[in-house]
Amino acid sequence: MGQLGTWQSGGNQRLWLSMLIDTMEQVSRPETRAVPCDINVLAALRAQLARPAAPLTPFPSSYSLRN
């Protein structure tokens, strides 16, 4: 959960989003994309994505797409 935990603190939402955008821009560069990815990193990522999504907070959110 690491840095993703800052998403829940409210005040750090812009920082988290800015870091996400910076990372996406960095990995989209041709010179970065040309670097092979470690097979262990890929395996760990696949394992993480295979797990069911879990809420990050113990409290239900009042936000709903149906509001």
PyMOL CGO cylinders between C-alpha atoms (Angstrom):
from pymol import cmd
from pymol.cgo import CYLINDER

trace = [
    CYLINDER, 0.00, 0.00, 0.00, 2.96, 2.36, 0.66, 0.3, 1, 1, 1, 1, 1, 1,
    CYLINDER, 2.96, 2.36, 0.66, 2.61, 5.68, -1.12, 0.3, 1, 1, 1, 1, 1, 1,
    CYLINDER, 2.61, 5.68, -1.12, -0.94, 4.89, -2.20, 0.3, 1, 1, 1, 1, 1, 1,
    CYLINDER, -0.94, 4.89, -2.20, -1.99, 5.34, 1.41, 0.3, 1, 1, 1, 1, 1, 1,
    CYLINDER, -1.99, 5.34, 1.41, -1.45, 9.11, 1.06, 0.3, 1, 1, 1, 1, 1, 1,
    CYLINDER, -1.45, 9.11, 1.06, -4.43, 9.17, -1.32, 0.3, 1, 1, 1, 1, 1, 1,
    CYLINDER, -4.43, 9.17, -1.32, -6.75, 8.76, 1.67, 0.3, 1, 1, 1, 1, 1, 1,
    CYLINDER, -6.75, 8.76, 1.67, -5.39, 11.70, 3.66, 0.3, 1, 1, 1, 1, 1, 1,
    CYLINDER, -5.39, 11.70, 3.66, -7.29, 14.35, 1.68, 0.3, 1, 1, 1, 1, 1, 1,
    CYLINDER, -7.29, 14.35, 1.68, -4.58, 17.00, 1.78, 0.3, 1, 1, 1, 1, 1, 1,
    CYLINDER, -4.58, 17.00, 1.78, -2.19, 14.89, -0.28, 0.3, 1, 1, 1, 1, 1, 1,
    CYLINDER, -2.19, 14.89, -0.28, -4.58, 14.06, -3.13, 0.3, 1, 1, 1, 1, 1, 1,
    CYLINDER, -4.58, 14.06, -3.13, -3.00, 16.59, -5.49, 0.3, 1, 1, 1, 1, 1, 1,
    CYLINDER, -3.00, 16.59, -5.49, 0.49, 15.40, -4.64, 0.3, 1, 1, 1, 1, 1, 1,
    CYLINDER, 0.49, 15.40, -4.64, -0.52, 11.78, -5.23, 0.3, 1, 1, 1, 1, 1, 1,
    CYLINDER, -0.52, 11.78, -5.23, -2.17, 12.62, -8.54, 0.3, 1, 1, 1, 1, 1, 1,
    CYLINDER, -2.17, 12.62, -8.54, 0.82, 14.71, -9.62, 0.3, 1, 1, 1, 1, 1, 1,
    CYLINDER, 0.82, 14.71, -9.62, 3.18, 11.83, -8.83, 0.3, 1, 1, 1, 1, 1, 1,
    CYLINDER, 3.18, 11.83, -8.83, 0.95, 9.46, -10.80, 0.3, 1, 1, 1, 1, 1, 1,
    CYLINDER, 0.95, 9.46, -10.80, 0.93, 11.75, -13.83, 0.3, 1, 1, 1, 1, 1, 1,
    CYLINDER, 0.93, 11.75, -13.83, 4.72, 12.25, -13.64, 0.3, 1, 1, 1, 1, 1, 1,
    CYLINDER, 4.72, 12.25, -13.64, 5.24, 8.49, -13.48, 0.3, 1, 1, 1, 1, 1, 1,
    CYLINDER, 5.24, 8.49, -13.48, 2.91, 7.85, -16.41, 0.3, 1, 1, 1, 1, 1, 1,
    CYLINDER, 2.91, 7.85, -16.41, 4.72, 10.48, -18.48, 0.3, 1, 1, 1, 1, 1, 1,
    CYLINDER, 4.72, 10.48, -18.48, 8.11, 8.99, -17.59, 0.3, 1, 1, 1, 1, 1, 1,
    CYLINDER, 8.11, 8.99, -17.59, 7.18, 5.42, -18.49, 0.3, 1, 1, 1, 1, 1, 1,
    CYLINDER, 7.18, 5.42, -18.49, 5.58, 6.52, -21.76, 0.3, 1, 1, 1, 1, 1, 1,
    CYLINDER, 5.58, 6.52, -21.76, 8.89, 7.89, -23.09, 0.3, 1, 1, 1, 1, 1, 1,
    CYLINDER, 8.89, 7.89, -23.09, 10.45, 5.73, -25.83, 0.3, 1, 1, 1, 1, 1, 1,
    CYLINDER, 10.45, 5.73, -25.83, 13.81, 5.50, -24.04, 0.3, 1, 1, 1, 1, 1, 1,
    CYLINDER, 13.81, 5.50, -24.04, 12.10, 4.18, -20.91, 0.3, 1, 1, 1, 1, 1, 1,
    CYLINDER, 12.10, 4.18, -20.91, 9.85, 1.79, -22.79, 0.3, 1, 1, 1, 1, 1, 1,
    CYLINDER, 9.85, 1.79, -22.79, 12.89, 0.31, -24.58, 0.3, 1, 1, 1, 1, 1, 1,
    CYLINDER, 12.89, 0.31, -24.58, 14.36, -0.91, -21.27, 0.3, 1, 1, 1, 1, 1, 1,
    CYLINDER, 14.36, -0.91, -21.27, 13.38, -4.54, -20.57, 0.3, 1, 1, 1, 1, 1, 1,
    CYLINDER, 13.38, -4.54, -20.57, 11.43, -5.16, -17.40, 0.3, 1, 1, 1, 1, 1, 1,
    CYLINDER, 11.43, -5.16, -17.40, 12.70, -7.63, -14.80, 0.3, 1, 1, 1, 1, 1, 1,
    CYLINDER, 12.70, -7.63, -14.80, 10.68, -10.87, -14.98, 0.3, 1, 1, 1, 1, 1, 1,
    CYLINDER, 10.68, -10.87, -14.98, 10.39, -10.89, -11.17, 0.3, 1, 1, 1, 1, 1, 1,
    CYLINDER, 10.39, -10.89, -11.17, 8.77, -7.44, -11.24, 0.3, 1, 1, 1, 1, 1, 1,
    CYLINDER, 8.77, -7.44, -11.24, 6.33, -8.64, -13.90, 0.3, 1, 1, 1, 1, 1, 1,
    CYLINDER, 6.33, -8.64, -13.90, 5.49, -11.74, -11.87, 0.3, 1, 1, 1, 1, 1, 1,
    CYLINDER, 5.49, -11.74, -11.87, 4.87, -9.65, -8.74, 0.3, 1, 1, 1, 1, 1, 1,
    CYLINDER, 4.87, -9.65, -8.74, 2.67, -7.27, -10.71, 0.3, 1, 1, 1, 1, 1, 1,
    CYLINDER, 2.67, -7.27, -10.71, 0.65, -10.12, -12.19, 0.3, 1, 1, 1, 1, 1, 1,
    CYLINDER, 0.65, -10.12, -12.19, 0.17, -11.59, -8.71, 0.3, 1, 1, 1, 1, 1, 1,
    CYLINDER, 0.17, -11.59, -8.71, -0.96, -8.21, -7.35, 0.3, 1, 1, 1, 1, 1, 1,
    CYLINDER, -0.96, -8.21, -7.35, -3.44, -7.70, -10.19, 0.3, 1, 1, 1, 1, 1, 1,
    CYLINDER, -3.44, -7.70, -10.19, -4.84, -11.21, -9.72, 0.3, 1, 1, 1, 1, 1, 1,
    CYLINDER, -4.84, -11.21, -9.72, -5.91, -10.41, -6.14, 0.3, 1, 1, 1, 1, 1, 1,
    CYLINDER, -5.91, -10.41, -6.14, -9.42, -9.10, -5.51, 0.3, 1, 1, 1, 1, 1, 1,
    CYLINDER, -9.42, -9.10, -5.51, -9.70, -5.36, -4.95, 0.3, 1, 1, 1, 1, 1, 1,
    CYLINDER, -9.70, -5.36, -4.95, -9.93, -4.39, -1.30, 0.3, 1, 1, 1, 1, 1, 1,
    CYLINDER, -9.93, -4.39, -1.30, -11.09, -1.06, 0.14, 0.3, 1, 1, 1, 1, 1, 1,
    CYLINDER, -11.09, -1.06, 0.14, -8.27, 1.13, 1.44, 0.3, 1, 1, 1, 1, 1, 1,
    CYLINDER, -8.27, 1.13, 1.44, -10.24, 2.44, 4.40, 0.3, 1, 1, 1, 1, 1, 1,
    CYLINDER, -10.24, 2.44, 4.40, -12.20, 0.67, 7.14, 0.3, 1, 1, 1, 1, 1, 1,
    CYLINDER, -12.20, 0.67, 7.14, -15.09, 3.11, 6.61, 0.3, 1, 1, 1, 1, 1, 1,
    CYLINDER, -15.09, 3.11, 6.61, -17.60, 3.00, 3.77, 0.3, 1, 1, 1, 1, 1, 1,
    CYLINDER, -17.60, 3.00, 3.77, -17.49, 5.88, 1.34, 0.3, 1, 1, 1, 1, 1, 1,
    CYLINDER, -17.49, 5.88, 1.34, -20.45, 8.22, 0.94, 0.3, 1, 1, 1, 1, 1, 1,
    CYLINDER, -20.45, 8.22, 0.94, -19.47, 8.66, -2.72, 0.3, 1, 1, 1, 1, 1, 1,
    CYLINDER, -19.47, 8.66, -2.72, -21.41, 6.66, -5.26, 0.3, 1, 1, 1, 1, 1, 1,
    CYLINDER, -21.41, 6.66, -5.26, -21.67, 6.75, -9.02, 0.3, 1, 1, 1, 1, 1, 1,
    CYLINDER, -21.67, 6.75, -9.02, -25.44, 6.66, -8.48, 0.3, 1, 1, 1, 1, 1, 1,
    CYLINDER, -25.44, 6.66, -8.48, -25.56, 10.00, -6.57, 0.3, 1, 1, 1, 1, 1, 1,
]
cmd.load_cgo(trace, "trace")
